[in-house]
Amino acid sequence: MEFDYLVFIGRFEPFHNGHAAVARLALSRARKLIFLVGSADTPRSLRNPWTVAERAVMIQAALDGHTDRLLIRPLRDHLYNEAQWIANVQRQVAEALRNDGAATDAKVGLIGMDKDASSYYL
């Protein structure tokens, strides 16, 4: 394994085959996969019809057999405040690692699909 943990950021509205393909690739390269589920603080809408808990169920169902290797965390939106969003990403990853009992020298990476301008953080 190249990494101890890989981080996958997305809304996952819904969790689809493309997301699952990236997740399977991540699981082939890391011991565990941390999902940061975006738009966690938004009310239901046409754009965001599911809660984080509902999306977590979708993720776990699609990756059945690997659920013990998945860490799923909410990620709030911070529109127009990129520094706050980045700090929140770092905080959520650090908390996931701490809760999982990760070694202080754990090798952590970021994985995703460069699909459009919204993927600039990769």
C-alpha positions in Angstrom: 0.0 0.0 0.0 1.3 3.4 -0.9 -0.7 5.3 1.7 -2.1 4.7 5.2 -5.1 6.9 4.3 -6.5 8.6 1.3 -9.0 11.4 1.4 -11.8 11.7 -1.1 -13.8 14.9 -1.0 -17.2 15.3 -2.7 -20.9 15.9 -2.3 -21.7 12.3 -3.5 -25.2 13.4 -4.5 -25.8 10.6 -5.3 -22.9 8.2 -4.8 -22.5 6.9 -8.4 -20.4 4.5 -10.4 -17.7 7.1 -11.1 -17.4 7.8 -7.3 -17.2 4.0 -6.7 -14.5 3.6 -9.3 -12.3 6.3 -7.6 -13.0 4.8 -4.2 -12.0 1.3 -5.3 -8.8 2.7 -6.8 -8.2 4.5 -3.5 -8.8 1.3 -1.5 -6.2 -0.5 -3.7 -3.6 2.2 -2.7 -4.4 2.8 0.9 -5.2 1.0 4.1 -8.2 3.2 4.7 -10.3 5.8 2.8 -11.6 9.0 4.4 -14.7 10.4 2.8 -15.4 14.1 3.4 -19.0 14.5 2.5 -19.6 18.1 1.4 -22.6 20.3 1.7 -23.2 18.7 5.1 -24.9 21.7 6.5 -27.3 22.5 3.7 -31.0 21.8 3.8 -32.5 19.3 1.4 -32.9 20.7 -2.1 -33.0 19.6 -5.7 -29.2 20.0 -5.8 -28.7 18.3 -2.4 -31.6 15.9 -1.8 -29.9 13.6 0.8 -28.4 14.1 4.3 -24.9 13.1 5.1 -26.2 10.0 6.9 -28.2 8.9 3.9 -25.1 9.5 1.6 -23.0 7.5 4.0 -25.4 4.5 3.7 -25.1 4.8 -0.1 -21.3 4.8 0.1 -21.2 1.8 2.4 -23.7 -0.2 0.3 -21.7 0.5 -2.9 -18.4 -0.5 -1.2 -19.8 -3.5 0.7 -17.0 -5.7 1.9 -14.8 -2.6 2.6 -16.9 -0.8 5.2 -14.3 -1.5 7.9 -11.8 0.5 5.8 -14.1 3.6 5.3 -14.1 6.7 7.5 -17.0 9.0 6.6 -17.1 12.6 7.9 -19.3 15.6 7.2 -17.8 18.7 5.5 -19.5 22.0 5.8 -19.5 24.4 2.9 -17.7 27.7 3.4 -18.8 29.7 0.4 -16.5 32.6 -0.4 -14.0 31.7 2.4 -11.5 29.2 1.0 -9.2 29.5 3.9 -11.9 28.5 6.3 -12.9 25.5 4.0 -9.2 24.3 3.9 -8.9 24.6 7.7 -12.1 22.6 8.1 -10.8 19.9 5.7 -7.6 19.7 7.7 -9.5 19.6 11.0 -11.8 16.8 9.8 -8.9 14.7 8.5 -6.9 15.2 11.7 -10.0 14.2 13.8 -10.6 11.1 11.6 -7.0 10.1 12.0 -7.1 10.6 15.8 -10.3 8.7 16.2 -8.9 5.9 14.1 -5.8 5.7 16.3 -3.5 6.6 13.4 0.2 6.8 14.0 1.6 10.4 14.0 3.7 9.6 10.9 0.8 8.1 8.9 1.1 8.7 5.2 -2.0 10.6 4.0 -2.9 11.6 0.4 -5.7 13.1 -1.5 -7.6 11.3 -4.4 -10.3 12.5 -6.7 -11.4 13.1 -10.3 -10.4 16.3 -12.0 -13.7 16.8 -13.7 -14.1 20.6 -14.0 -13.3 23.9 -12.3 -14.8 22.6 -9.0 -11.9 20.1 -8.7 -9.2 22.8 -8.5 -8.2 21.7 -4.9 -6.8 18.5 -6.2 
